[in-house]
Amino acid sequence: MTETMTKAYEKVLEILNEYLGPTSGRFLDRNIRFHLQKEPDQFTFADVPKIIEWVKIGIGVLSRDAVVADECANKMKQAVK
């Protein structure tokens, strides 16, 4: 993770911490790099809808629980309003 985090990154990471704990930063960074083709310090509020969809998929796979994945996605949507 880079030393400079954007506000959008911080808000998404805060929610992910509830679900993934200390692995949240690495999970978010990998999703931003792979799916958005940018560095985490370039992550903006405009990127949030797209990353929410990818994070929702990842949380669903990891938890094997669609309800948990939906809950996480909804919390992220509310956090960045």
N, C-alpha and C positions, 0 to 999 in steps of 0.2 A: 504494500500500500504506500502511496506517496504521502509526503508530509503535509501537503496542502489538500484539504478536503473541502469540497464545495458544500453549500448549505443543502442542496438537493441530495448529495451523497450522505451527508450526516443524518438527514431525516429518514432516508431509506434504511441506512445502517442501524439506526436506533430501533426500528421495528424488527429488522432481521435478527438483532441481538436477542430478542425475546424467543425466537424460534431456533436459532443455531448457536447461540452463545459465542464463544471466542473464535469460532470458525467463520463468523459472519463476514468479516472484512475480506478474507480470502475468497469466499463464495461470491460476494458482490463484485470484487475486482475482476475475477475470471469471467463473470457474466458480462460485465461492461466491456472488457477487452475483446472477448470472443463474439458477442452478439451485436455490439454497437461499434466495434472496430475503433475504439478510442481509449485513451488512458483515463483512469478514474478521476484524476484532477481536472478533466475536461467535461465531466458529467454535469448536465444541467437539468433544470426542471422540465425542459422540452423532451428530455430522454426518459423521464420517469414512466410514462405509459408503456413504452416498449419494454423497459427493463422489468416492470411489474409482471408482464406476461411471461417473460423468461424465468423470473424468480418463482412465480406461481408454479410453473412446470417443475422446476428444480425442487421446490419444497414438497410438491406432490409426490415426486419420485422418492425423495428421501424419507418422507413421513409415511408414505403409502396411505395417505388420508386426504381425500379431496376437500373435506370440510376444513381441515387445518390450512391447506393451501389457499382456499378461498378467503378464510379469515385473515391470513397474512396479507394477501393482495388487497383486501378491503381496508385493512389498517394502514397500509402504505398509501392508498388513494386518499384516505382521510387526512393523513399526516402532511401531505403536500398541497392540500387545497389552499 
